[in-house]
């Protein structure tokens, strides 16, 4: 079967700003992205069907036999077994929700063109897989996903040895890949897993309490304090105090300061002593900006911090209030608390925002990526231009 991960348009909107620049399946939750989970399960590459403005970067491969999985559902053994039982031209449903299809190429084209599908066999799934339908679900589900990905990645494998300079409680719950540099670190894996990816660097006096995923090439600065469930994405650099947060990759929170119950996209940078609040002073439920509803909605959570889209930055001593949503390519600085919703391509802080010049934003993104020996592709620039045009209307009503 050819695997296609299909973005539900409403859910994609609900997951902004994190999906502004990516498919739902490229969200990282646990050690792996959703796409990487399915690719390991089926031992093949998976393509995507997603928003039009992302299509230049994410193409769709359609063959004669296609397994089309709704991308915001997370794999588990029961769900995987149900998918394996799907016959040709059938769909897996849980009530009114379609979890997956198995279709030939003609019906697949019809599905993606939003045409009527005839003569499908409906298979009822008497359960509901865990799903990511709002940004806060990413850190909410992160602990379970670290555990699942840990087993997926380490089954029938042996961890690389851990230096005797480290203090590790329950080393059987710790897996270290090749090339890791780690000395004089304390790891408490008593009740949860700790995964340290290839060529990661964990500096002296770091304290880690599982469940924790430190992905390939990530760097943990000296004396960092990291509480689980937390994921430090590939090639990110972090320091200070972090609790129950997910950093997608290539982002920096390299200095002291607190990050809690938060999600950072890629290519973000939090300046020294940037802090976020994750709990309101009156202990009430936190509200967060909803893109499709164009208003703040109740998360039902007492703890919810910062959601930040790709390429956004904060200056030193920035203070983010509880439940703050920051869009793509924002530059935030100055004293005081910036507002709880910052649209993409905003420049400023608590005293107010202006529009971030597009050419300048692109130049900064190119320079940041060049430091990691990567380039901003034409497809990425096209995506950012579409977002800028949308944000321009908000800045200039």
C-alpha positions in Angstrom: 0.0 0.0 0.0 1.1 3.5 -0.8 0.7 5.7 2.4 -0.8 9.2 2.1 -1.3 11.5 5.1 -4.4 13.6 4.6 -4.8 16.9 6.4 -8.3 17.7 7.6 -8.8 21.4 6.6 -10.6 22.4 9.8 -8.0 20.7 12.0 -5.2 22.3 10.0 -6.7 25.7 10.7 -7.1 24.9 14.4 -3.4 23.9 14.7 -2.1 27.3 13.4 0.3 29.0 13.8 2.3 25.7 14.0 0.8 24.4 10.7 1.2 27.7 8.9 4.4 26.4 7.3 3.9 22.6 7.5 1.5 19.8 7.2 -0.2 18.3 10.3 1.9 15.2 9.9 5.1 17.2 10.3 4.2 18.2 13.8 6.6 16.7 16.3 5.0 15.0 19.3 7.1 12.5 21.3 10.5 11.8 19.7 9.2 11.6 16.1 7.0 13.7 13.9 3.6 12.1 13.0 5.0 11.4 9.5 8.1 9.7 10.9 5.9 7.5 13.1 3.9 6.2 10.1 7.0 5.9 7.9 8.6 3.6 10.4 5.5 1.6 11.0 5.1 0.9 7.2 8.8 1.1 6.3 8.2 3.5 3.4 8.0 7.2 2.7 4.6 8.8 3.1 3.4 11.7 1.0 0.8 14.4 2.0 -2.4 15.9 0.8 -2.7 19.4 2.4 -3.4 23.1 1.9 -2.9 24.6 -1.6 -0.2 27.1 -0.4 1.9 24.2 0.9 1.6 22.0 -2.2 4.8 23.2 -3.8 6.8 21.8 -0.8 4.6 18.8 0.0 3.5 16.7 -3.1 1.0 13.9 -3.2 2.0 10.5 -4.6 -1.1 8.5 -5.8 -0.7 4.9 -6.9 -3.0 2.0 -7.6 -3.5 1.0 -3.9 -3.5 3.9 -1.5 -3.9 3.9 2.3 -5.0 7.4 3.2 -4.7 8.2 6.9 -6.2 11.3 8.4 -3.1 12.9 9.6 -4.1 14.3 13.1 -4.6 10.8 14.5 -1.7 9.2 16.3 -0.8 5.5 15.8 -1.3 2.8 18.4 -1.4 -1.0 18.1 -5.2 -1.2 17.9 -5.4 1.5 15.2 -2.6 -0.1 13.2 -4.4 -3.5 13.3 -7.6 -1.9 12.1 -5.8 -0.3 9.2 -4.3 -3.6 8.2 -7.8 -5.1 7.9 -9.0 -2.5 5.4 -9.9 -3.9 2.1 -9.9 -2.1 -1.3 -12.3 0.8 -1.6 -13.3 0.9 2.0 -13.0 3.5 4.8 -12.5 3.2 8.6 -14.9 5.3 10.6 -15.5 6.1 14.2 -19.0 7.6 14.3 -19.0 10.5 11.9 -15.2 10.7 11.8 -13.3 9.1 9.0 -9.9 7.8 10.2 -8.6 6.3 7.0 -9.4 5.1 3.5 -8.0 2.4 1.2 -8.7 3.5 -2.3 -7.6 3.0 -5.9 -6.1 5.9 -7.8 -9.4 7.0 -9.4 -11.3 7.2 -6.1 -8.2 8.8 -4.4 -8.3 11.7 -7.0 -12.0 12.0 -6.4 -11.5 12.2 -2.6 -8.9 15.0 -2.9 -11.0 16.9 -5.4 -13.9 16.7 -2.9 -16.1 14.7 -5.2 -18.7 12.2 -4.1 -17.4 8.7 -3.4 -19.7 5.9 -4.3 -19.8 2.2 -3.4 -17.4 2.4 -0.4 -17.5 -0.2 2.3 -17.7 1.4 5.8 -15.8 -0.3 8.6 -16.8 0.8 12.1 -13.9 1.4 14.5 -15.2 1.0 18.1 -12.6 3.2 19.6 -10.9 6.5 18.9 -7.1 7.0 18.4 -5.4 9.8 20.3 -5.6 12.9 18.1 -3.9 16.3 17.9 -6.6 18.8 17.1 -5.5 21.9 19.0 -1.9 23.2 19.7 -2.0 22.4 23.4 -2.6 18.7 22.6 1.0 18.5 21.5 2.4 19.0 25.0 -0.5 17.2 26.5 0.1 14.0 24.6 3.9 14.3 24.6 4.5 11.9 27.4 2.6 9.1 25.9 4.2 9.6 22.5 7.7 9.6 24.0 6.9 6.2 25.5 5.5 4.9 22.2 8.3 6.3 20.1 10.9 5.0 22.5 9.7 1.4 22.0 9.4 2.0 18.2 13.0 3.2 18.0 14.8 1.0 20.5 13.0 -2.4 20.2 15.6 -5.2 19.9 18.5 -2.6 20.1 21.1 -1.9 22.8 21.8 1.5 24.1 25.3 2.9 23.7 27.2 3.0 27.0 26.8 5.9 29.4 29.9 7.4 31.0 30.4 6.6 34.7 30.6 10.4 35.4 26.8 10.5 35.0 24.4 9.7 37.7 21.5 7.7 36.3 18.5 6.2 38.1 16.9 3.2 36.3 19.3 3.1 33.4 17.1 0.4 31.8 14.7 3.3 30.9 17.5 5.3 29.2 18.5 4.9 25.6 21.6 6.7 24.2 22.4 6.7 20.4 25.8 6.8 18.9 28.0 9.9 19.2 26.4 11.4 22.3 28.6 13.6 24.4 27.4 13.6 28.0 29.3 14.0 31.3 28.4 14.8 34.9 24.7 14.8 34.2 21.9 13.6 36.5 19.1 11.6 34.9 16.1 10.4 36.8 14.3 7.8 34.7 12.5 6.1 37.6 9.0 6.2 36.1 9.5 7.4 32.5 11.8 7.0 29.5 14.7 9.1 28.4 15.9 9.1 24.8 19.1 10.9 23.7 19.6 11.0 19.9 22.7 10.8 17.7 25.4 13.3 18.3 23.5 15.2 21.0 25.5 17.1 23.5 24.4 17.3 27.2 26.7 19.6 29.1 27.8 19.3 32.7 25.4 19.6 35.7 22.3 19.2 33.6 19.4 17.7 35.5 16.9 15.6 33.5 13.7 14.0 34.8 11.8 11.8 32.3 10.0 11.4 30.1 12.5 13.3 27.9 13.4 13.2 24.2 16.6 14.9 23.2 16.7 14.5 19.4 19.7 14.2 17.0 22.2 17.0 17.2 20.5 18.8 20.0 22.6 20.7 22.6 21.7 21.1 26.3 23.6 23.9 28.0 25.4 23.6 31.4 23.1 23.3 34.4 19.9 23.1 32.5 16.9 21.7 34.3 14.5 19.8 32.2 11.3 18.3 33.5 9.2 15.8 31.5 7.4 15.2 29.4 9.6 17.4 27.2 11.0 17.1 23.7 14.1 19.0 22.4 13.9 18.7 18.7 16.8 18.1 16.3 19.7 20.6 16.4 18.0 22.8 18.9 20.0 24.4 21.7 18.4 24.9 25.2 19.3 26.0 28.6 17.6 27.3 31.8 14.4 25.6 33.0 12.0 23.7 30.7 8.9 21.8 31.7 6.4 19.8 29.6 7.3 21.5 26.3 8.0 20.5 22.7 10.5 22.2 20.5 10.2 21.1 16.9 13.8 21.6 15.7 16.6 24.1 14.9 15.3 26.4 17.6 17.2 28.0 20.4 16.4 28.7 24.1 20.0 28.7 25.0 20.0 30.8 28.1 18.4 31.0 31.5 14.7 31.6 31.7 11.6 29.4 32.0 9.6 27.7 29.3 6.6 25.6 30.4 3.6 23.9 28.8 4.7 25.4 25.5 5.4 24.5 21.8 8.0 26.2 19.7 8.2 25.7 15.9 11.4 25.6 13.9 14.0 28.4 13.6 12.8 30.2 16.7 15.1 32.0 19.1 14.3 33.1 22.7 16.7 35.7 23.9 18.4 35.5 27.3 16.0 35.5 30.3 12.9 35.1 28.2 10.2 33.7 30.4 6.7 32.5 29.9 3.8 32.2 32.3 2.0 28.9 32.2 -0.4 29.5 35.1 -2.8 32.4 35.7 -2.7 34.2 39.0 -6.3 33.3 39.7 -5.8 29.7 38.7 -8.6 29.9 36.2 -8.7 28.0 32.9 -6.4 29.4 30.2 -7.7 30.8 26.9 -5.7 30.7 23.6 -6.2 32.4 20.3 -8.1 30.3 17.7 -7.4 31.1 14.1 -10.6 29.6 12.6 -12.8 31.3 15.2 -10.8 34.6 15.2 -11.1 34.8 19.0 -9.8 33.4 22.2 -11.2 30.0 23.2 -11.1 28.1 26.5 -8.4 25.4 26.5 -9.8 23.7 29.6 -6.3 23.7 31.0 -4.9 25.4 34.1 -1.4 25.2 32.6 -0.8 26.5 29.1 2.1 28.7 28.1 3.5 29.8 24.7 2.7 28.6 21.2 5.2 30.1 18.7 5.3 29.7 14.9 8.4 29.2 12.8 11.1 31.9 12.4 9.9 34.0 15.4 12.3 35.6 17.8 12.2 37.3 21.2 14.7 39.8 22.6 16.3 39.5 26.0 14.1 39.7 29.1 10.9 39.2 27.1 7.9 38.1 29.2 5.1 36.1 27.6 1.8 35.9 29.4 -0.2 32.8 30.0 -1.7 31.4 26.9 0.2 33.5 24.3 0.1 32.6 20.6 2.8 34.0 18.4 2.6 33.7 14.6 5.4 33.1 12.0 8.3 35.5 11.5 7.6 37.8 14.5 10.3 39.9 16.2 9.2 40.6 19.8 11.2 42.8 22.2 11.0 45.5 24.9 9.7 45.6 28.5 6.3 44.6 29.6 4.1 41.7 28.4 3.2 41.7 24.7 -0.4 40.9 24.0 -1.6 37.3 24.0 -2.0 37.0 20.3 0.7 38.2 17.9 -0.1 37.9 14.2 2.5 36.6 11.8 5.1 39.2 10.6 4.7 41.5 13.6 7.5 43.7 14.8 7.4 45.2 18.3 6.2 44.4 21.8 4.1 45.6 24.7 4.1 49.2 23.4 2.6 48.0 20.1 3.4 46.3 16.8 4.1 47.3 13.2 4.4 45.1 10.2 7.7 43.2 9.7 9.2 44.0 6.3 9.0 40.9 4.2 12.3 41.2 2.5 14.0 41.8 5.8 12.3 38.8 7.4 13.4 36.6 4.5 17.0 37.9 4.8 17.1 37.1 8.5 15.6 33.6 7.9 18.3 32.9 5.2 21.1 34.1 7.5 19.8 32.0 10.4 19.6 28.8 8.3 23.0 29.5 6.7 24.6 29.2 10.1 23.4 25.6 10.2 24.6 25.1 6.6 21.0 25.0 5.3 19.2 27.1 2.7 15.7 28.6 2.6 14.1 27.0 -0.4 12.0 28.8 -3.1 9.1 26.7 -1.9 9.6 28.0 1.7 9.7 31.6 0.4 6.5 31.0 -1.5 4.8 29.7 1.7 6.1 32.7 3.7 4.9 35.1 1.0 1.4 33.7 1.2 1.4 34.1 5.0 2.7 37.6 4.7 0.0 38.6 2.3 -2.6 37.2 4.7 -1.0 39.0 7.7 -0.8 42.2 5.7 -4.6 42.3 5.5 -4.7 42.0 9.3 -2.1 44.8 9.8 -3.9 47.0 7.3 -7.7 46.4 7.7 
